[in-house]
Amino acid sequence: VKKADRERGKFRSFLLTCVKRYVTDEKDRAQARKRGGGLTILPLEFETAESSFRYEPADQRTPETIFEKRWAIHRLRSRLGHLLREEVASTVSDRAQLDAEMHSLFEALGS
């Protein structure tokens, strides 16, 4: 994998490309004939296998969609945390008080 280059795109695009390549490589590796690829593996207990997945919710999202959603929530949480810390910092006089206030806030929120 080449190094990330700001001129070539955003870091999340780099990560998404890495994930896509990894998934493709894993799929190729799993389908390799010398490792039993292309063969259907059947569980010994058909009823148990079927019933264990009967009530699982179906997820029709692609790996790319899941990645994008998780990335957006990560960015949102990071930005919100930064803004919250700045706001609390404007109400106290030193870093020790800031840390104590942040701790109290998160404790009150149950986080």
C-alpha positions as CSV (number, residue, x, y, z in Angstrom):
1,V,0.0,0.0,0.0
2,K,1.4,3.4,-1.0
3,K,1.6,6.1,1.6
4,A,-1.3,8.5,2.0
5,D,-0.7,11.7,0.0
6,R,-2.9,14.8,0.7
7,E,-2.6,15.7,-3.0
8,R,-4.2,12.5,-4.0
9,G,-7.3,12.6,-1.8
10,K,-8.8,12.5,1.7
11,F,-7.7,10.2,4.4
12,R,-11.1,8.5,4.6
13,S,-10.9,7.8,0.9
14,F,-7.6,6.2,1.5
15,L,-9.1,4.1,4.3
16,L,-12.1,3.1,2.2
17,T,-9.7,1.9,-0.6
18,C,-7.7,-0.1,1.9
19,V,-10.9,-1.7,3.2
20,K,-12.1,-2.6,-0.3
21,R,-8.7,-4.1,-1.2
22,Y,-8.7,-6.1,2.0
23,V,-12.2,-7.4,1.5
24,T,-11.3,-8.4,-2.1
25,D,-8.1,-10.1,-1.0
26,E,-10.0,-12.0,1.7
27,K,-12.7,-13.1,-0.8
28,D,-10.1,-14.3,-3.2
29,R,-8.2,-16.2,-0.5
30,A,-11.4,-17.9,0.7
31,Q,-12.3,-19.0,-2.8
32,A,-8.9,-20.5,-3.6
33,R,-9.4,-24.1,-4.8
34,K,-6.5,-25.4,-2.8
35,R,-8.2,-24.3,0.4
36,G,-11.6,-25.8,-0.6
37,G,-12.9,-22.7,-2.4
38,G,-15.9,-23.3,-4.6
39,L,-17.2,-26.1,-2.4
40,T,-20.4,-25.8,-0.4
41,I,-19.9,-26.5,3.3
42,L,-23.0,-27.8,4.9
43,P,-23.6,-27.8,8.7
44,L,-24.2,-31.2,10.2
45,E,-27.3,-30.0,12.1
46,F,-29.5,-28.2,9.4
47,E,-32.4,-27.4,11.8
48,T,-30.2,-25.8,14.4
49,A,-28.3,-23.8,11.9
50,E,-31.4,-22.5,10.3
51,S,-33.3,-21.7,13.5
52,S,-30.3,-19.7,14.9
53,F,-30.5,-17.1,12.1
54,R,-34.3,-17.1,11.7
55,Y,-34.8,-14.0,13.9
56,E,-31.7,-12.1,13.0
57,P,-32.4,-8.8,11.2
58,A,-31.4,-8.8,7.6
59,D,-28.8,-6.2,6.8
60,Q,-28.9,-5.1,3.1
61,R,-26.2,-2.4,3.5
62,T,-23.0,-2.7,1.6
63,P,-19.6,-2.7,3.5
64,E,-19.0,0.8,1.9
65,T,-22.3,2.1,3.3
66,I,-21.6,0.7,6.8
67,F,-18.1,2.3,6.7
68,E,-19.4,5.7,5.6
69,K,-22.0,5.7,8.4
70,R,-19.5,4.7,11.1
71,W,-17.0,7.3,9.8
72,A,-19.6,10.1,9.9
73,I,-20.6,9.2,13.5
74,H,-16.9,9.1,14.5
75,R,-16.3,12.5,13.0
76,L,-19.5,13.9,14.6
77,R,-18.5,12.5,18.0
78,S,-14.9,13.9,17.7
79,R,-16.2,17.4,16.7
80,L,-18.9,17.5,19.3
81,G,-16.3,16.4,22.0
82,H,-13.9,19.2,20.9
83,L,-16.7,21.9,20.9
84,L,-18.0,20.7,24.3
85,R,-14.4,20.9,25.8
86,E,-13.9,24.4,24.4
87,E,-17.3,25.5,25.8
88,V,-16.5,24.1,29.3
89,A,-13.0,25.6,29.2
90,S,-14.5,29.0,28.8
91,T,-16.3,28.6,32.1
92,V,-13.3,27.6,34.3
93,S,-9.9,29.2,35.1
94,D,-7.4,26.3,34.7
95,R,-6.9,22.8,33.2
96,A,-7.4,21.0,36.4
97,Q,-10.8,22.5,36.8
98,L,-11.6,21.7,33.1
99,D,-10.7,18.1,33.6
100,A,-12.8,17.9,36.8
101,E,-15.8,19.6,35.1
102,M,-15.5,17.2,32.0
103,H,-15.3,14.2,34.3
104,S,-18.4,15.4,36.3
105,L,-20.3,16.1,33.1
106,F,-19.6,12.6,31.6
107,E,-20.4,11.0,35.0
108,A,-23.8,12.8,35.1
109,L,-24.5,11.7,31.5
110,G,-23.7,8.1,32.4
111,S,-20.8,7.8,29.9
